[in-house]
Amino acid sequence: MRVMVNGVPLYFDVEGAELVADGGSLRKKPTLLLLHGGPGFDHASFKPAFAAMAEHAQVIYLDHRGQGRSGGIDRSTWTLAQWADDVKGFCDALGIEKPFVLGNSFGGFVAQEYMRRHPGHAAGVILSSTAARMRLDLIERAFARRAGPEVGALARAFWSDLTADKVAGYAARVMPFYTVQAPLDGPGRARSIMKPAVLEHFSGRGGEMWDMDFRDSLPAAASPVLALCGDQDPITPWECAEEIIALLPAAISRLHRLPDCGHGTFRDDPATTFALIRRFMRV
């Protein structure tokens, strides 16, 4: 399905009803809006894992502008500000009030920009395997910790000068170490529509990712935040989550660091991850 948002057709899919029979009435379930990683990937990485949440929430999968099955070929709009405004615009277009917004990896960057630009719009935000800023030293060290110094050097070389033609080699040699139990190079990635040009635009030399810094806005967060990280994640290491949680208002924020998990804890430990999300959503 597609809906026009800020002049662009955005693709979305839905799992689970919003209203369910409950005795003699209809009960409204909360909405869980999923923001995928990348950039240049799509919502396929969340399937089928998040089907487990459909009993408790209406799960909405969204492809960001310029990615997956969504429109938006104007590179000047491939920005965190636009992607964040699209989240708000998407909710407005569909009449979604007080969603829970989960951003994984790059989706977490979008979620943090959304929090900054639209404070209090979300009932809660789940920051999954993400960072307030990207630090190449941490990435290299975490990859070396996870897979040895050679892989650490490969990761540094890739992220130091990312171009679209290097993505396939990086995916083959480095991305298998993103996760611990569930291979990231398995069916989920194979099902994805890849758009490496978006990744190069955002994460290449001079891209917005390297200037991104949410340390100034996190202390003003107006929605509750659940931060999730894996202790074996090499691309957004647990140190990134520690930095985020130290900046967020303590009264409305929680961090869970899951053992033996890599990037996207729902891949390596779905049972614990979904239990934590349900507790946060109170469902």
PyRosetta script that sets phi, psi and omega in degrees:
from pyrosetta import init, pose_from_sequence

init()
pose = pose_from_sequence("MRVMVNGVPLYFDVEGAELVADGGSLRKKPTLLLLHGGPGFDHASFKPAFAAMAEHAQVIYLDHRGQGRSGGIDRSTWTLAQWADDVKGFCDALGIEKPFVLGNSFGGFVAQEYMRRHPGHAAGVILSSTAARMRLDLIERAFARRAGPEVGALARAFWSDLTADKVAGYAARVMPFYTVQAPLDGPGRARSIMKPAVLEHFSGRGGEMWDMDFRDSLPAAASPVLALCGDQDPITPWECAEEIIALLPAAISRLHRLPDCGHGTFRDDPATTFALIRRFMRV")
pose.set_psi(1, 149.8)
pose.set_omega(1, 178.6)
pose.set_phi(2, -132.4)
pose.set_psi(2, 150.1)
pose.set_omega(2, 176.1)
pose.set_phi(3, -139.8)
pose.set_psi(3, 142.2)
pose.set_omega(3, 179.4)
pose.set_phi(4, -76.1)
pose.set_psi(4, 125.3)
pose.set_omega(4, 179.7)
pose.set_phi(5, -135.1)
pose.set_psi(5, 119.6)
pose.set_omega(5, 178.9)
pose.set_phi(6, 50.8)
pose.set_psi(6, 41.9)
pose.set_omega(6, 174.8)
pose.set_phi(7, 82.3)
pose.set_psi(7, 6.8)
pose.set_omega(7, -176.7)
pose.set_phi(8, -132.9)
pose.set_psi(8, 138.0)
pose.set_omega(8, 174.6)
pose.set_phi(9, -76.7)
pose.set_psi(9, 118.5)
pose.set_omega(9, 178.2)
pose.set_phi(10, -102.4)
pose.set_psi(10, 132.5)
pose.set_omega(10, 179.0)
pose.set_phi(11, -85.4)
pose.set_psi(11, 138.4)
pose.set_omega(11, 174.2)
pose.set_phi(12, -144.8)
pose.set_psi(12, 159.3)
pose.set_omega(12, 175.6)
pose.set_phi(13, -136.0)
pose.set_psi(13, 155.5)
pose.set_omega(13, -174.1)
pose.set_phi(14, -129.4)
pose.set_psi(14, 137.5)
pose.set_omega(14, 175.7)
pose.set_phi(15, -128.6)
pose.set_psi(15, 117.6)
pose.set_omega(15, -179.4)
pose.set_phi(16, 96.5)
pose.set_psi(16, 144.0)
pose.set_omega(16, -179.8)
pose.set_phi(17, -78.2)
pose.set_psi(17, 154.1)
pose.set_omega(17, 173.7)
pose.set_phi(18, -79.7)
pose.set_psi(18, -41.1)
pose.set_omega(18, -179.6)
pose.set_phi(19, -110.6)
pose.set_psi(19, 127.8)
pose.set_omega(19, -179.6)
pose.set_phi(20, -125.8)
pose.set_psi(20, 147.9)
pose.set_omega(20, 179.1)
pose.set_phi(21, -64.9)
pose.set_psi(21, 133.2)
pose.set_omega(21, -179.9)
pose.set_phi(22, -144.1)
pose.set_psi(22, 90.4)
pose.set_omega(22, -175.0)
pose.set_phi(23, 66.3)
pose.set_psi(23, -124.9)
pose.set_omega(23, -178.2)
pose.set_phi(24, -94.3)
pose.set_psi(24, 14.9)
pose.set_omega(24, -178.7)
pose.set_phi(25, -140.1)
pose.set_psi(25, 177.4)
pose.set_omega(25, 174.2)
pose.set_phi(26, -107.7)
pose.set_psi(26, 129.4)
pose.set_omega(26, -179.9)
pose.set_phi(27, -102.4)
pose.set_psi(27, 133.4)
pose.set_omega(27, 179.7)
pose.set_phi(28, -88.4)
pose.set_psi(28, 124.0)
pose.set_omega(28, 176.2)
pose.set_phi(29, -87.1)
pose.set_psi(29, 152.6)
pose.set_omega(29, 176.4)
pose.set_phi(30, -69.2)
pose.set_psi(30, 158.0)
pose.set_omega(30, 177.6)
pose.set_phi(31, -97.9)
pose.set_psi(31, 132.2)
pose.set_omega(31, 174.9)
pose.set_phi(32, -114.8)
pose.set_psi(32, 108.0)
pose.set_omega(32, -177.9)
pose.set_phi(33, -98.0)
pose.set_psi(33, 123.6)
pose.set_omega(33, -174.3)
pose.set_phi(34, -102.5)
pose.set_psi(34, 128.7)
pose.set_omega(34, 178.1)
pose.set_phi(35, -111.6)
pose.set_psi(35, 115.9)
pose.set_omega(35, -172.0)
pose.set_phi(36, -77.7)
pose.set_psi(36, 169.8)
pose.set_omega(36, -179.5)
pose.set_phi(37, -88.3)
pose.set_psi(37, -172.0)
pose.set_omega(37, -179.6)
pose.set_phi(38, 133.7)
pose.set_psi(38, -117.1)
pose.set_omega(38, -3.5)
pose.set_phi(39, -71.4)
pose.set_psi(39, 168.8)
pose.set_omega(39, -178.3)
pose.set_phi(40, 100.6)
pose.set_psi(40, 2.1)
pose.set_omega(40, 174.6)
pose.set_phi(41, -103.3)
pose.set_psi(41, -157.9)
pose.set_omega(41, 176.3)
pose.set_phi(42, -152.4)
pose.set_psi(42, -170.2)
pose.set_omega(42, -173.0)
pose.set_phi(43, -74.1)
pose.set_psi(43, -7.7)
pose.set_omega(43, -173.5)
pose.set_phi(44, -59.1)
pose.set_psi(44, -26.8)
pose.set_omega(44, -178.6)
pose.set_phi(45, -64.0)
pose.set_psi(45, -19.3)
pose.set_omega(45, 179.9)
pose.set_phi(46, -85.2)
pose.set_psi(46, -13.2)
pose.set_omega(46, -177.1)
pose.set_phi(47, -103.0)
pose.set_psi(47, 140.9)
pose.set_omega(47, 2.6)
pose.set_phi(48, -91.8)
pose.set_psi(48, 5.6)
pose.set_omega(48, -170.0)
pose.set_phi(49, -54.4)
pose.set_psi(49, -44.9)
pose.set_omega(49, -172.9)
pose.set_phi(50, -77.8)
pose.set_psi(50, 0.2)
pose.set_omega(50, 170.8)
pose.set_phi(51, -59.9)
pose.set_psi(51, -26.2)
pose.set_omega(51, 179.3)
pose.set_phi(52, -65.0)
pose.set_psi(52, -20.5)
pose.set_omega(52, -179.7)
pose.set_phi(53, -89.6)
pose.set_psi(53, -9.9)
pose.set_omega(53, -173.6)
pose.set_phi(54, -66.7)
pose.set_psi(54, -22.8)
pose.set_omega(54, 176.7)
pose.set_phi(55, -68.2)
pose.set_psi(55, -27.6)
pose.set_omega(55, -172.3)
pose.set_phi(56, -106.3)
pose.set_psi(56, -20.2)
pose.set_omega(56, -176.4)
pose.set_phi(57, -150.3)
pose.set_psi(57, 159.1)
pose.set_omega(57, 168.4)
pose.set_phi(58, -82.5)
pose.set_psi(58, 114.3)
pose.set_omega(58, -175.4)
pose.set_phi(59, -93.6)
pose.set_psi(59, 126.4)
pose.set_omega(59, 179.2)
pose.set_phi(60, -119.5)
pose.set_psi(60, 124.3)
pose.set_omega(60, 177.3)
pose.set_phi(61, -98.5)
pose.set_psi(61, 131.5)
pose.set_omega(61, -177.1)
pose.set_phi(62, -128.1)
pose.set_psi(62, 132.6)
pose.set_omega(62, 170.8)
pose.set_phi(63, -92.3)
pose.set_psi(63, 123.7)
pose.set_omega(63, 179.2)
pose.set_phi(64, -61.8)
pose.set_psi(64, 154.5)
pose.set_omega(64, 172.8)
pose.set_phi(65, -46.5)
pose.set_psi(65, 132.7)
pose.set_omega(65, 177.7)
pose.set_phi(66, 80.3)
pose.set_psi(66, 1.9)
pose.set_omega(66, -173.8)
pose.set_phi(67, -132.3)
pose.set_psi(67, 156.7)
pose.set_omega(67, 178.3)
pose.set_phi(68, 56.7)
pose.set_psi(68, -127.8)
pose.set_omega(68, -177.5)
pose.set_phi(69, -98.4)
pose.set_psi(69, 8.0)
pose.set_omega(69, 178.7)
pose.set_phi(70, -86.4)
pose.set_psi(70, 157.1)
pose.set_omega(70, 174.7)
pose.set_phi(71, -84.2)
pose.set_psi(71, -177.7)
pose.set_omega(71, 177.4)
pose.set_phi(72, 113.2)
pose.set_psi(72, 80.4)
pose.set_omega(72, -176.9)
pose.set_phi(73, -99.0)
pose.set_psi(73, -4.0)
pose.set_omega(73, -179.6)
pose.set_phi(74, -77.1)
pose.set_psi(74, 109.0)
pose.set_omega(74, -175.8)
pose.set_phi(75, -62.1)
pose.set_psi(75, -25.6)
pose.set_omega(75, -179.5)
pose.set_phi(76, -66.6)
pose.set_psi(76, -15.6)
pose.set_omega(76, 178.5)
pose.set_phi(77, -98.8)
pose.set_psi(77, 2.5)
pose.set_omega(77, 177.2)
pose.set_phi(78, -84.7)
pose.set_psi(78, 71.7)
pose.set_omega(78, -177.2)
pose.set_phi(79, -133.4)
pose.set_psi(79, 156.3)
pose.set_omega(79, 176.9)
pose.set_phi(80, -60.7)
pose.set_psi(80, -38.6)
pose.set_omega(80, 179.9)
pose.set_phi(81, -60.8)
pose.set_psi(81, -44.6)
pose.set_omega(81, -179.4)
pose.set_phi(82, -69.7)
pose.set_psi(82, -44.0)
pose.set_omega(82, 179.1)
pose.set_phi(83, -61.1)
pose.set_psi(83, -38.5)
pose.set_omega(83, 178.7)
pose.set_phi(84, -68.1)
pose.set_psi(84, -41.8)
pose.set_omega(84, 177.5)
pose.set_phi(85, -65.9)
pose.set_psi(85, -29.9)
pose.set_omega(85, 176.2)
pose.set_phi(86, -65.9)
pose.set_psi(86, -34.7)
pose.set_omega(86, 177.0)
pose.set_phi(87, -61.2)
pose.set_psi(87, -49.1)
pose.set_omega(87, 178.5)
pose.set_phi(88, -63.6)
pose.set_psi(88, -44.4)
pose.set_omega(88, -179.4)
pose.set_phi(89, -64.5)
pose.set_psi(89, -36.4)
pose.set_omega(89, 177.1)
pose.set_phi(90, -62.6)
pose.set_psi(90, -46.1)
pose.set_omega(90, 178.7)
pose.set_phi(91, -62.8)
pose.set_psi(91, -40.7)
pose.set_omega(91, 178.2)
pose.set_phi(92, -62.4)
pose.set_psi(92, -42.7)
pose.set_omega(92, -176.8)
pose.set_phi(93, -64.2)
pose.set_psi(93, -34.2)
pose.set_omega(93, -177.4)
pose.set_phi(94, -100.6)
pose.set_psi(94, 0.8)
pose.set_omega(94, 179.5)
pose.set_phi(95, 70.2)
pose.set_psi(95, 31.8)
pose.set_omega(95, 179.4)
pose.set_phi(96, -86.0)
pose.set_psi(96, 121.9)
pose.set_omega(96, 179.8)
pose.set_phi(97, -111.2)
pose.set_psi(97, 135.8)
pose.set_omega(97, 176.6)
pose.set_phi(98, 50.6)
pose.set_psi(98, 60.3)
pose.set_omega(98, 176.7)
pose.set_phi(99, -75.0)
pose.set_psi(99, 157.3)
pose.set_omega(99, 162.0)
pose.set_phi(100, -92.0)
pose.set_psi(100, 126.5)
pose.set_omega(100, -174.8)
pose.set_phi(101, -113.7)
pose.set_psi(101, 120.7)
pose.set_omega(101, 177.6)
pose.set_phi(102, -108.6)
pose.set_psi(102, 121.4)
pose.set_omega(102, 175.8)
pose.set_phi(103, -114.0)
pose.set_psi(103, 120.7)
pose.set_omega(103, 178.5)
pose.set_phi(104, -103.6)
pose.set_psi(104, 127.7)
pose.set_omega(104, 176.3)
pose.set_phi(105, 59.6)
pose.set_psi(105, -119.2)
pose.set_omega(105, 174.7)
pose.set_phi(106, -55.6)
pose.set_psi(106, -36.4)
pose.set_omega(106, 175.9)
pose.set_phi(107, -58.4)
pose.set_psi(107, -29.1)
pose.set_omega(107, 175.2)
pose.set_phi(108, -70.5)
pose.set_psi(108, -31.5)
pose.set_omega(108, 173.5)
pose.set_phi(109, -63.6)
pose.set_psi(109, -46.0)
pose.set_omega(109, 178.9)
pose.set_phi(110, -60.7)
pose.set_psi(110, -42.3)
pose.set_omega(110, -179.3)
pose.set_phi(111, -62.5)
pose.set_psi(111, -39.1)
pose.set_omega(111, 179.5)
pose.set_phi(112, -68.7)
pose.set_psi(112, -37.3)
pose.set_omega(112, 175.5)
pose.set_phi(113, -67.3)
pose.set_psi(113, -38.2)
pose.set_omega(113, 175.9)
pose.set_phi(114, -61.8)
pose.set_psi(114, -42.2)
pose.set_omega(114, 176.5)
pose.set_phi(115, -60.8)
pose.set_psi(115, -39.7)
pose.set_omega(115, -178.7)
pose.set_phi(116, -70.1)
pose.set_psi(116, -42.7)
pose.set_omega(116, -174.4)
pose.set_phi(117, -84.6)
pose.set_psi(117, -24.7)
pose.set_omega(117, -176.3)
pose.set_phi(118, -133.8)
pose.set_psi(118, 62.5)
pose.set_omega(118, -175.3)
pose.set_phi(119, -60.0)
pose.set_psi(119, 135.2)
pose.set_omega(119, 177.2)
pose.set_phi(120, 79.9)
pose.set_psi(120, -1.8)
pose.set_omega(120, -179.7)
pose.set_phi(121, -67.5)
pose.set_psi(121, -35.8)
pose.set_omega(121, -177.5)
pose.set_phi(122, -88.3)
pose.set_psi(122, 146.8)
pose.set_omega(122, 170.2)
pose.set_phi(123, -69.1)
pose.set_psi(123, -28.7)
pose.set_omega(123, 178.5)
pose.set_phi(124, -173.9)
pose.set_psi(124, 154.0)
pose.set_omega(124, -180.0)
pose.set_phi(125, -124.5)
pose.set_psi(125, 133.1)
pose.set_omega(125, 177.9)
pose.set_phi(126, -110.9)
pose.set_psi(126, 113.7)
pose.set_omega(126, 179.5)
pose.set_phi(127, -97.9)
pose.set_psi(127, 105.2)
pose.set_omega(127, -172.9)
pose.set_phi(128, -107.4)
pose.set_psi(128, 118.8)
pose.set_omega(128, 175.1)
pose.set_phi(129, 47.3)
pose.set_psi(129, 63.4)
pose.set_omega(129, -177.0)
pose.set_phi(130, -140.9)
pose.set_psi(130, -173.3)
pose.set_omega(130, -175.5)
pose.set_phi(131, -149.1)
pose.set_psi(131, 153.7)
pose.set_omega(131, 174.6)
pose.set_phi(132, -80.7)
pose.set_psi(132, -21.6)
pose.set_omega(132, 177.1)
pose.set_phi(133, -159.5)
pose.set_psi(133, 156.2)
pose.set_omega(133, -179.4)
pose.set_phi(134, -100.1)
pose.set_psi(134, 130.5)
pose.set_omega(134, 179.7)
pose.set_phi(135, -124.5)
pose.set_psi(135, 114.7)
pose.set_omega(135, -176.2)
pose.set_phi(136, -64.0)
pose.set_psi(136, -31.9)
pose.set_omega(136, 179.2)
pose.set_phi(137, -64.4)
pose.set_psi(137, -41.2)
pose.set_omega(137, 178.3)
pose.set_phi(138, -66.3)
pose.set_psi(138, -39.6)
pose.set_omega(138, -179.6)
pose.set_phi(139, -62.6)
pose.set_psi(139, -49.6)
pose.set_omega(139, -179.8)
pose.set_phi(140, -60.9)
pose.set_psi(140, -44.0)
pose.set_omega(140, -178.8)
pose.set_phi(141, -64.8)
pose.set_psi(141, -39.9)
pose.set_omega(141, -178.8)
pose.set_phi(142, -70.1)
pose.set_psi(142, -38.8)
pose.set_omega(142, 176.0)
pose.set_phi(143, -65.1)
pose.set_psi(143, -39.9)
pose.set_omega(143, 177.3)
pose.set_phi(144, -63.7)
pose.set_psi(144, -39.3)
pose.set_omega(144, 177.6)
pose.set_phi(145, -64.4)
pose.set_psi(145, -37.9)
pose.set_omega(145, -176.4)
pose.set_phi(146, -81.2)
pose.set_psi(146, -38.7)
pose.set_omega(146, -169.4)
pose.set_phi(147, -138.8)
pose.set_psi(147, 2.5)
pose.set_omega(147, 178.2)
pose.set_phi(148, 105.9)
pose.set_psi(148, 161.5)
pose.set_omega(148, -174.2)
pose.set_phi(149, -64.0)
pose.set_psi(149, -29.3)
pose.set_omega(149, 179.5)
pose.set_phi(150, -64.5)
pose.set_psi(150, -44.7)
pose.set_omega(150, 178.5)
pose.set_phi(151, -67.6)
pose.set_psi(151, -36.7)
pose.set_omega(151, 175.7)
pose.set_phi(152, -59.2)
pose.set_psi(152, -41.9)
pose.set_omega(152, 178.6)
pose.set_phi(153, -67.4)
pose.set_psi(153, -38.3)
pose.set_omega(153, 177.7)
pose.set_phi(154, -62.9)
pose.set_psi(154, -41.5)
pose.set_omega(154, 179.4)
pose.set_phi(155, -64.2)
pose.set_psi(155, -44.3)
pose.set_omega(155, 178.8)
pose.set_phi(156, -60.8)
pose.set_psi(156, -43.8)
pose.set_omega(156, -178.9)
pose.set_phi(157, -62.3)
pose.set_psi(157, -42.4)
pose.set_omega(157, -179.2)
pose.set_phi(158, -64.8)
pose.set_psi(158, -51.4)
pose.set_omega(158, -174.4)
pose.set_phi(159, -75.1)
pose.set_psi(159, -17.6)
pose.set_omega(159, 176.8)
pose.set_phi(160, -72.9)
pose.set_psi(160, -28.7)
pose.set_omega(160, -177.5)
pose.set_phi(161, -151.3)
pose.set_psi(161, 68.1)
pose.set_omega(161, -174.9)
pose.set_phi(162, -75.5)
pose.set_psi(162, 127.1)
pose.set_omega(162, 171.2)
pose.set_phi(163, -132.7)
pose.set_psi(163, 156.3)
pose.set_omega(163, -173.6)
pose.set_phi(164, -58.5)
pose.set_psi(164, -34.3)
pose.set_omega(164, -176.7)
pose.set_phi(165, -71.4)
pose.set_psi(165, -12.8)
pose.set_omega(165, -179.8)
pose.set_phi(166, -93.4)
pose.set_psi(166, -8.0)
pose.set_omega(166, -172.0)
pose.set_phi(167, -64.3)
pose.set_psi(167, -42.6)
pose.set_omega(167, -177.2)
pose.set_phi(168, -61.6)
pose.set_psi(168, -43.9)
pose.set_omega(168, 179.3)
pose.set_phi(169, -65.0)
pose.set_psi(169, -40.7)
pose.set_omega(169, 177.7)
pose.set_phi(170, -64.0)
pose.set_psi(170, -42.5)
pose.set_omega(170, 179.5)
pose.set_phi(171, -60.2)
pose.set_psi(171, -37.7)
pose.set_omega(171, -177.4)
pose.set_phi(172, -76.6)
pose.set_psi(172, -37.4)
pose.set_omega(172, -170.1)
pose.set_phi(173, -100.4)
pose.set_psi(173, -26.1)
pose.set_omega(173, -172.6)
pose.set_phi(174, -116.0)
pose.set_psi(174, -41.3)
pose.set_omega(174, -174.7)
pose.set_phi(175, -62.2)
pose.set_psi(175, -26.5)
pose.set_omega(175, 175.7)
pose.set_phi(176, -57.6)
pose.set_psi(176, -19.5)
pose.set_omega(176, -179.2)
pose.set_phi(177, -90.9)
pose.set_psi(177, 1.8)
pose.set_omega(177, 177.8)
pose.set_phi(178, -64.2)
pose.set_psi(178, -34.7)
pose.set_omega(178, -175.8)
pose.set_phi(179, -118.9)
pose.set_psi(179, 170.9)
pose.set_omega(179, -176.2)
pose.set_phi(180, -109.9)
pose.set_psi(180, -55.0)
pose.set_omega(180, -176.3)
pose.set_phi(181, -93.4)
pose.set_psi(181, -45.5)
pose.set_omega(181, -173.9)
pose.set_phi(182, -101.7)
pose.set_psi(182, 120.3)
pose.set_omega(182, -177.7)
pose.set_phi(183, -66.6)
pose.set_psi(183, 126.3)
pose.set_omega(183, -179.5)
pose.set_phi(184, -70.9)
pose.set_psi(184, -20.9)
pose.set_omega(184, -179.6)
pose.set_phi(185, -91.9)
pose.set_psi(185, 20.5)
pose.set_omega(185, -179.1)
pose.set_phi(186, -89.1)
pose.set_psi(186, -149.9)
pose.set_omega(186, -173.2)
pose.set_phi(187, -59.3)
pose.set_psi(187, -33.5)
pose.set_omega(187, -177.6)
pose.set_phi(188, -58.7)
pose.set_psi(188, -47.4)
pose.set_omega(188, 180.0)
pose.set_phi(189, -72.7)
pose.set_psi(189, -34.4)
pose.set_omega(189, 179.0)
pose.set_phi(190, -63.6)
pose.set_psi(190, -29.2)
pose.set_omega(190, -179.6)
pose.set_phi(191, -81.5)
pose.set_psi(191, -13.3)
pose.set_omega(191, -174.2)
pose.set_phi(192, -77.7)
pose.set_psi(192, 148.2)
pose.set_omega(192, 170.0)
pose.set_phi(193, -88.6)
pose.set_psi(193, 113.4)
pose.set_omega(193, -174.8)
pose.set_phi(194, -91.7)
pose.set_psi(194, 135.3)
pose.set_omega(194, 176.2)
pose.set_phi(195, -131.7)
pose.set_psi(195, 78.9)
pose.set_omega(195, -175.8)
pose.set_phi(196, -59.6)
pose.set_psi(196, -24.2)
pose.set_omega(196, -180.0)
pose.set_phi(197, -61.5)
pose.set_psi(197, -34.5)
pose.set_omega(197, 179.4)
pose.set_phi(198, -69.1)
pose.set_psi(198, -39.9)
pose.set_omega(198, 177.9)
pose.set_phi(199, -62.7)
pose.set_psi(199, -45.4)
pose.set_omega(199, 178.9)
pose.set_phi(200, -62.2)
pose.set_psi(200, -42.4)
pose.set_omega(200, -179.1)
pose.set_phi(201, -60.6)
pose.set_psi(201, -44.8)
pose.set_omega(201, -174.1)
pose.set_phi(202, -85.5)
pose.set_psi(202, -38.4)
pose.set_omega(202, -170.1)
pose.set_phi(203, -111.2)
pose.set_psi(203, -5.1)
pose.set_omega(203, 178.2)
pose.set_phi(204, -74.3)
pose.set_psi(204, -178.5)
pose.set_omega(204, -178.4)
pose.set_phi(205, -57.4)
pose.set_psi(205, 126.3)
pose.set_omega(205, -178.1)
pose.set_phi(206, 81.3)
pose.set_psi(206, 2.1)
pose.set_omega(206, -179.4)
pose.set_phi(207, -72.8)
pose.set_psi(207, 161.9)
pose.set_omega(207, -175.4)
pose.set_phi(208, -61.1)
pose.set_psi(208, -28.3)
pose.set_omega(208, -176.7)
pose.set_phi(209, -57.2)
pose.set_psi(209, -34.6)
pose.set_omega(209, -175.1)
pose.set_phi(210, -81.4)
pose.set_psi(210, -13.3)
pose.set_omega(210, 173.8)
pose.set_phi(211, -100.3)
pose.set_psi(211, -10.2)
pose.set_omega(211, -177.6)
pose.set_phi(212, -61.5)
pose.set_psi(212, 134.7)
pose.set_omega(212, 178.5)
pose.set_phi(213, -159.8)
pose.set_psi(213, 110.9)
pose.set_omega(213, -177.4)
pose.set_phi(214, -100.6)
pose.set_psi(214, 11.6)
pose.set_omega(214, -176.7)
pose.set_phi(215, -63.6)
pose.set_psi(215, -25.5)
pose.set_omega(215, -179.8)
pose.set_phi(216, -80.2)
pose.set_psi(216, -26.3)
pose.set_omega(216, -174.3)
pose.set_phi(217, -98.9)
pose.set_psi(217, -23.7)
pose.set_omega(217, -176.8)
pose.set_phi(218, -59.3)
pose.set_psi(218, -38.7)
pose.set_omega(218, 179.2)
pose.set_phi(219, -61.1)
pose.set_psi(219, -19.6)
pose.set_omega(219, -179.2)
pose.set_phi(220, -97.2)
pose.set_psi(220, 12.5)
pose.set_omega(220, -178.7)
pose.set_phi(221, -53.6)
pose.set_psi(221, 131.8)
pose.set_omega(221, -176.2)
pose.set_phi(222, -105.5)
pose.set_psi(222, -6.8)
pose.set_omega(222, 177.7)
pose.set_phi(223, -115.4)
pose.set_psi(223, 148.8)
pose.set_omega(223, 174.7)
pose.set_phi(224, -58.2)
pose.set_psi(224, 146.6)
pose.set_omega(224, -177.5)
pose.set_phi(225, -129.9)
pose.set_psi(225, 132.3)
pose.set_omega(225, 169.8)
pose.set_phi(226, -111.1)
pose.set_psi(226, 120.7)
pose.set_omega(226, 177.6)
pose.set_phi(227, -105.2)
pose.set_psi(227, 131.0)
pose.set_omega(227, 179.8)
pose.set_phi(228, -122.7)
pose.set_psi(228, 136.4)
pose.set_omega(228, 176.0)
pose.set_phi(229, -148.5)
pose.set_psi(229, 157.2)
pose.set_omega(229, 176.2)
pose.set_phi(230, -104.9)
pose.set_psi(230, 141.3)
pose.set_omega(230, -176.5)
pose.set_phi(231, -75.5)
pose.set_psi(231, -4.2)
pose.set_omega(231, 176.8)
pose.set_phi(232, -114.8)
pose.set_psi(232, 13.4)
pose.set_omega(232, -178.6)
pose.set_phi(233, -74.2)
pose.set_psi(233, 120.5)
pose.set_omega(233, -178.4)
pose.set_phi(234, -93.9)
pose.set_psi(234, -16.6)
pose.set_omega(234, -174.3)
pose.set_phi(235, -97.4)
pose.set_psi(235, -34.5)
pose.set_omega(235, 167.0)
pose.set_phi(236, -125.6)
pose.set_psi(236, 78.6)
pose.set_omega(236, -172.2)
pose.set_phi(237, -59.5)
pose.set_psi(237, 163.9)
pose.set_omega(237, -176.8)
pose.set_phi(238, -58.7)
pose.set_psi(238, -25.5)
pose.set_omega(238, 177.3)
pose.set_phi(239, -60.3)
pose.set_psi(239, -31.4)
pose.set_omega(239, 178.5)
pose.set_phi(240, -66.3)
pose.set_psi(240, -42.5)
pose.set_omega(240, 178.6)
pose.set_phi(241, -66.3)
pose.set_psi(241, -37.0)
pose.set_omega(241, 176.9)
pose.set_phi(242, -61.9)
pose.set_psi(242, -38.9)
pose.set_omega(242, 178.2)
pose.set_phi(243, -65.2)
pose.set_psi(243, -43.7)
pose.set_omega(243, 179.8)
pose.set_phi(244, -60.0)
pose.set_psi(244, -49.9)
pose.set_omega(244, -173.7)
pose.set_phi(245, -67.9)
pose.set_psi(245, -29.1)
pose.set_omega(245, 179.0)
pose.set_phi(246, -68.7)
pose.set_psi(246, -22.9)
pose.set_omega(246, -177.0)
pose.set_phi(247, -94.8)
pose.set_psi(247, -23.9)
pose.set_omega(247, -177.4)
pose.set_phi(248, -75.1)
pose.set_psi(248, 153.9)
pose.set_omega(248, 174.7)
pose.set_phi(249, -59.0)
pose.set_psi(249, 123.0)
pose.set_omega(249, -172.8)
pose.set_phi(250, -61.4)
pose.set_psi(250, -32.6)
pose.set_omega(250, -174.4)
pose.set_phi(251, -67.7)
pose.set_psi(251, -23.5)
pose.set_omega(251, -175.1)
pose.set_phi(252, -121.0)
pose.set_psi(252, 15.3)
pose.set_omega(252, -173.9)
pose.set_phi(253, -131.3)
pose.set_psi(253, 144.9)
pose.set_omega(253, 177.9)
pose.set_phi(254, -139.6)
pose.set_psi(254, 144.3)
pose.set_omega(254, 175.8)
pose.set_phi(255, -120.5)
pose.set_psi(255, 135.4)
pose.set_omega(255, 172.7)
pose.set_phi(256, -126.7)
pose.set_psi(256, 119.9)
pose.set_omega(256, 177.4)
pose.set_phi(257, -102.7)
pose.set_psi(257, 112.3)
pose.set_omega(257, -173.2)
pose.set_phi(258, -92.1)
pose.set_psi(258, 129.7)
pose.set_omega(258, -179.5)
pose.set_phi(259, -72.2)
pose.set_psi(259, 150.4)
pose.set_omega(259, 176.9)
pose.set_phi(260, 56.5)
pose.set_psi(260, 34.1)
pose.set_omega(260, 177.8)
pose.set_phi(261, -124.8)
pose.set_psi(261, 145.7)
pose.set_omega(261, 176.3)
pose.set_phi(262, -105.2)
pose.set_psi(262, -137.6)
pose.set_omega(262, -172.9)
pose.set_phi(263, -80.3)
pose.set_psi(263, 117.1)
pose.set_omega(263, -174.0)
pose.set_phi(264, 81.6)
pose.set_psi(264, 86.2)
pose.set_omega(264, -173.8)
pose.set_phi(265, -63.0)
pose.set_psi(265, -20.1)
pose.set_omega(265, 178.6)
pose.set_phi(266, -66.4)
pose.set_psi(266, -18.0)
pose.set_omega(266, 177.7)
pose.set_phi(267, -78.4)
pose.set_psi(267, -45.5)
pose.set_omega(267, -174.7)
pose.set_phi(268, -88.6)
pose.set_psi(268, -31.4)
pose.set_omega(268, -179.0)
pose.set_phi(269, -141.7)
pose.set_psi(269, 71.4)
pose.set_omega(269, -177.6)
pose.set_phi(270, -61.8)
pose.set_psi(270, -37.7)
pose.set_omega(270, -176.0)
pose.set_phi(271, -60.4)
pose.set_psi(271, -49.3)
pose.set_omega(271, -179.9)
pose.set_phi(272, -67.5)
pose.set_psi(272, -41.9)
pose.set_omega(272, -178.7)
pose.set_phi(273, -59.7)
pose.set_psi(273, -48.3)
pose.set_omega(273, -176.9)
pose.set_phi(274, -71.2)
pose.set_psi(274, -31.2)
pose.set_omega(274, 175.2)
pose.set_phi(275, -64.2)
pose.set_psi(275, -40.3)
pose.set_omega(275, 178.4)
pose.set_phi(276, -67.0)
pose.set_psi(276, -40.3)
pose.set_omega(276, 178.8)
pose.set_phi(277, -65.7)
pose.set_psi(277, -43.1)
pose.set_omega(277, 178.9)
pose.set_phi(278, -62.4)
pose.set_psi(278, -40.5)
pose.set_omega(278, 179.6)
pose.set_phi(279, -63.8)
pose.set_psi(279, -41.7)
pose.set_omega(279, 179.0)
pose.set_phi(280, -63.3)
pose.set_psi(280, -41.0)
pose.set_omega(280, 179.9)
pose.set_phi(281, -81.1)
pose.set_psi(281, -11.2)
pose.set_omega(281, -178.4)
pose.set_phi(282, 60.6)
pose.set_psi(282, 48.6)
pose.set_omega(282, 177.3)
pose.set_phi(283, -127.3)
pose.dump_pdb("model.pdb")
